[in-house]
Amino acid sequence: MLHENLSVNERGHLCIAGRDTVELAEKYGTPLMVMDESRVRRNMRIYNNAMKKYFGEKSFPLFASKSFSCKYIYRIAKEEKMGIDLVSSGELYTALQEDFDVSRAFLHGNNKTDFDINYAMDSGVGYFVVDNLTELDRIDSVACEKGITQKIILRLTPGIDPHTHAAIVTGRVDSKFGIAIETGQADYAVEYTLKKKNVRLCGFHCHIGSQIFDIKTFCDAAEIMIKYISHVKSKFGYGVEVLNLGGGFGVKYIESQPELDYEEFIRLISQFIHNEVERSGIAMPTVVMEPGRSIVADSTLTLYTVGGTKEIPGFKNYVSVDGGMPDNPRYALYQSDYTVCLASNMNKKADFECTVAGRCCESGDLLQENVIIPKPERGDILSVLVTGAYNYSMASNYNRIPRPCVVGIADGKDFTVIRRETFEDLIKNDV
Ligand SMILES: *Cc1c(COP(=O)(O)O)cnc(C)c1O
């Protein structure tokens, strides 16, 4: 199967972490997301161990929690001694409910509101990742009012195009994120920041995009960042402590994609960085990375109940399910690849080419087009694999569809992680 936590049992049912998905669908209803906790922990440990091994004890990974944010995941991240990357006060609030030590948190975002700045400082967030100088001014003045010095790092755009989907490219000069090195604006920002009294410049950040399989892209970005650190050292006499290289490691969603060996990836990047650092004669910074997708994506699958099929002779076939863009908007947003399988009848011959459609009143509400699966019947359970990242966290109530239930599996036991929304939940803010 696509990942080692998936299997098929003697009843021909799809299993995750050894549990029968059809039984889980019966117990909890559909749409249902099932998360294999041991896979999340495994992924976190790979990053944690590899970063300490190859970059030294001070180095650590941050879980990019926008990929899946809820109390449960912060609990696991805390137990696994991960740092976290936050992009909003809502994520911060959620992490604080689990007493997450936010001195190991980095606060992102290209528009931190006054509320965000105050709340994050009052909560003791370790680092602000500063996106622009307007924001820097405000962070400095709020820190001044509070009588503190806030640690910050500057988000820079190294001018790299990682050849992934345009909507998930973030490191180009014309990005909405960060300050460009190429235009000289980064130099200005460094000089400007160093003069500020209530912020302390600790280093630089870059994040070039997501779903990247090519290590060269990371090395290209790292090379530019290290050259820049060296340039800043000679121009301003300032030595960088932290180099945050962002996230973006690719995940295998479909058979034709590779399964990356993240430890090997980190080893190679570390080798490259050590060479570059040595060559440019700067001190080795503490390297931080921010994996999101590669921590949670392959831990989870989504189960749907098939409503029916429709064959349009000479055109195409449709399979309709009881979820769709409200629980997974990624196909509608980015035409993301997914593997679809008939969880309730895995041994049946796959000979039905179809488009899997969600239940919303929106023709773009598709989960995948042109997949070949066994022809399902009404009531069959259909699964979309590798849905742990940017699915629940992007979920909406479009068409007043309640968000699904998320179930965790650990040590063979199932438990609710996020309850299914109710109709009362849907109207709780309606006045
Ligand atoms: C989204 C994001 C990440 C995580 O990216 P993944 O592709 O999920 O690993 C990390 N850092 C920043 C700044 C991001 O915006």
The ligand as an SDF file (V2000), in Angstrom:
LIG
                    3D

 15 15  0  0  0  0  0  0  0  0999 V2000
    3.2220   26.4450    5.5110 C   0  0  0  0  0  0  0  0  0  0  0  0
    4.5050   26.7770    6.1010 C   0  0  0  0  0  0  0  0  0  0  0  0
    5.3250   25.7690    6.6010 C   0  0  0  0  0  0  0  0  0  0  0  0
    5.0000   24.3010    6.4740 C   0  0  0  0  0  0  0  0  0  0  0  0
    5.0620   23.8580    5.1590 O   0  0  0  0  0  0  0  0  0  0  0  0
    4.8470   22.2970    4.8470 P   0  0  0  0  0  0  0  0  0  0  0  0
    4.8320   22.2440    3.3810 O   0  0  0  0  0  0  0  0  0  0  0  0
    3.5530   21.9210    5.4460 O   0  0  0  0  0  0  0  0  0  0  0  0
    5.9830   21.5710    5.4540 O   0  0  0  0  0  0  0  0  0  0  0  0
    6.4780   26.1280    7.2320 C   0  0  0  0  0  0  0  0  0  0  0  0
    6.8340   27.4340    7.3720 N   0  0  0  0  0  0  0  0  0  0  0  0
    6.0700   28.4280    6.8920 C   0  0  0  0  0  0  0  0  0  0  0  0
    6.4890   29.8080    7.0820 C   0  0  0  0  0  0  0  0  0  0  0  0
    4.8860   28.1370    6.2270 C   0  0  0  0  0  0  0  0  0  0  0  0
    4.1530   29.1260    5.7440 O   0  0  0  0  0  0  0  0  0  0  0  0
  1  2  1  0
  2  3  1  0
  2 14  2  0
  3  4  1  0
  3 10  2  0
  4  5  1  0
  5  6  1  0
  6  7  2  0
  6  8  1  0
  6  9  1  0
 10 11  1  0
 11 12  2  0
 12 13  1  0
 12 14  1  0
 14 15  1  0
M  END
$$$$
